[in-house]
Amino acid sequence: MQALRGITWLLLLQSLGEIISRGLHLPLPGPVVGMLLLLLALRWPLVHDSVQVVAEFLLQHLSLLFVPVGVGVMTHLDVLGQYGVRIAIVIVLSTWISLAVTALVLRALMREDAEPKNG
């Protein structure tokens, strides 16, 4: 029953994010807004406990979620052959940029945490 509540919370927050994104014409996709809503909702024990059960289940079966991606790649091998090098360059560059941004944010947060607080 707990897992059913968790999946309900996930679907509800994603749908709410989609409604908010489309209704307010935000430049963010609905699932991103839903994820931000989930981040806020995880502070409530009711949401946190039920979503935790579903998250553990999904992580145990994560490999199954890659099957549709593999099928998609196989059905579009012609596109991959035509643009494969460009796609690889974009993936590598975006990964490096993400790592750099993450490192800079972490450094800034660690510096902020290390500063003595006068109060």
PEKACOR-V704228 format. One record per residue. N is the residue number from 1. RES is the residue in one small letter. SS is DSSP state (2 for helix, 1 for strand, 0 for the rest). NEAR is the number of other ideal C-beta (glycine too) atoms within 8 Angstrom. Layout:
BEGIN
N&RES&SS&NEAR + N&RES&SS&NEAR
END
This chain:
BEGIN
1&m&0&4 + 2&q&2&8 + 3&a&2&10 + 4&l&2&7 + 5&r&2&9 + 6&g&2&14 + 7&i&2&9 + 8&t&2&8 + 9&w&2&13 + 10&l&2&11 + 11&l&2&8 + 12&l&2&8 + 13&l&2&13 + 14&q&2&12 + 15&s&2&9 + 16&l&2&11 + 17&g&2&16 + 18&e&2&12 + 19&i&2&9 + 20&i&2&12 + 21&s&2&13 + 22&r&2&8 + 23&g&2&6 + 24&l&0&6 + 25&h&0&4 + 26&l&0&7 + 27&p&0&2 + 28&l&0&7 + 29&p&0&6 + 30&g&2&13 + 31&p&2&9 + 32&v&2&10 + 33&v&2&15 + 34&g&2&14 + 35&m&2&11 + 36&l&2&9 + 37&l&2&12 + 38&l&2&13 + 39&l&2&7 + 40&l&2&7 + 41&a&2&10 + 42&l&0&9 + 43&r&0&6 + 44&w&0&7 + 45&p&2&5 + 46&l&2&6 + 47&v&2&12 + 48&h&2&10 + 49&d&2&9 + 50&s&2&13 + 51&v&2&13 + 52&q&2&9 + 53&v&2&11 + 54&v&2&12 + 55&a&2&9 + 56&e&2&8 + 57&f&2&9 + 58&l&2&9 + 59&l&2&7 + 60&q&2&6 + 61&h&0&8 + 62&l&2&8 + 63&s&2&5 + 64&l&2&6 + 65&l&2&9 + 66&f&2&8 + 67&v&2&7 + 68&p&2&7 + 69&v&2&8 + 70&g&2&8 + 71&v&2&8 + 72&g&2&8 + 73&v&2&9 + 74&m&2&7 + 75&t&2&6 + 76&h&0&8 + 77&l&2&8 + 78&d&2&6 + 79&v&2&7 + 80&l&2&10 + 81&g&2&7 + 82&q&2&6 + 83&y&2&8 + 84&g&2&8 + 85&v&2&6 + 86&r&2&7 + 87&i&2&9 + 88&a&2&8 + 89&i&2&8 + 90&v&2&8 + 91&i&2&8 + 92&v&2&8 + 93&l&2&8 + 94&s&2&8 + 95&t&2&8 + 96&w&2&8 + 97&i&2&8 + 98&s&2&8 + 99&l&2&8 + 100&a&2&8 + 101&v&2&8 + 102&t&2&8 + 103&a&2&8 + 104&l&2&8 + 105&v&2&8 + 106&l&2&8 + 107&r&2&8 + 108&a&2&8 + 109&l&2&8 + 110&m&2&8 + 111&r&2&8 + 112&e&2&7 + 113&d&2&6 + 114&a&2&5 + 115&e&0&6 + 116&p&0&3 + 117&k&0&4 + 118&n&0&3 + 119&g&0&2
END
